[in-house]
C-alpha cells in the first residue's frame, strides 16, 4: 500500500517534471526572436570612434544619415570651400570649359601674401577653365580659385567681381537649403565668416557630384595641363597631384576634396562607391592629414557595413 502510494507520488512528480520541461522548452522557443534585439542594439552601437571633432555620413542614393558626430556644428572648412567654387563655375549658363583665362599678377601676389596652396600658375599664361578646375580641385590651387572668381563674378573691378562670385556661392548654399553654411572667400581662406557643417558639406558635395565634369575631376589622381604662354608657345605644367589620398588607398573612392588651415585643422569631404552603392561624408577638424584619411576610412567602412 505504501509502495502504491509512493508509486503514485513518483508518477505525479515525473508528470510535473515533464510538464514543466515542456513549458520551459515552449518558453525558450517563444522568446528566441526577442533575443535578436540585443544583438541588433550592439550592431547599432558599433559606430566608429573618430578623432575629427565633426563627422557625417549618408547614403548618397536617398540622403539617409548613416553616422553623425556634431554634424550640425559650424566650423571653419578650409579648402573644402572649393567644392562650392567649382559648383558655381560649372553652373554658369553656356559654360565653355575651353575658354582661356589669362593669369594675372594679382593671383600670384595673393598666394604669396597668404602663403596659400598653389597650382603654380604662371603670370601671362592662358589657361582653360577646365584646367583651372583641375588646378582648383587637385593641388587645391588658391591661384586657380582667384582666377575663376575673377572670371565668373560680375563687376568693373576685380574686387567687385570677387564679391559678386562669393555672393553666388552663398546664393547657391541658400538654394540647397544649407542653413549652417556661409562663405566670405572663394578658396576657404576666410575672414571670420567662412563656415559650414559636416552635414551641409556632405549635401553640397552630393549635389556637386551630379555634374559629370565635377565627378571626373575629383576622382583624378594626377593631371598635366598644357597652357599657352604669353608668347604663343606651349607650356607643359608640372603634374598636379590630388591631395585626396583616399583615391589611392581606399577601394572604390571617387572624391571629393581636402581642406586644412590654422582654424579648420584637417578636413576631408569623401565619397566611395562599392557594389553600386555610394557613401558620401565629411570630417572636420581632425588632427592631421593622415588622421583625417583614417577617420574617413572608418566612416566609409561603417557606411557600407550599415548598407549591407
Buried (B, 14 or more C-beta within 10 A) or exposed (E): EEEEEEEEEEEEEEEEEEEEEEEEEEEEEEEEEEEEEEEEEEEEEEBBEBBBBBBBBBBBEEEEBBBBBBBEBBBBBBBBBBBBBBBBBBBEEEBEEEEBBEBBEBBBEBBEEBEBBBBBBBBBBBBBBBBBBBBBBBBBBBBBBBBBBBBBBEEEEBEEBBBBBBBBBBEBBEEBEBEBBBBBBBBBBBEEEBBBBBBBBBBBBBBBBEBEBBBEBBBBBEBEBEBBEEEEEEBEBEEBBBBBBBBEEBEBBBBBBBBBBEBBBBBBBBBBBBEEBBBBBBBBBBBEBEBBBBBBBBBBBBBBEBBE
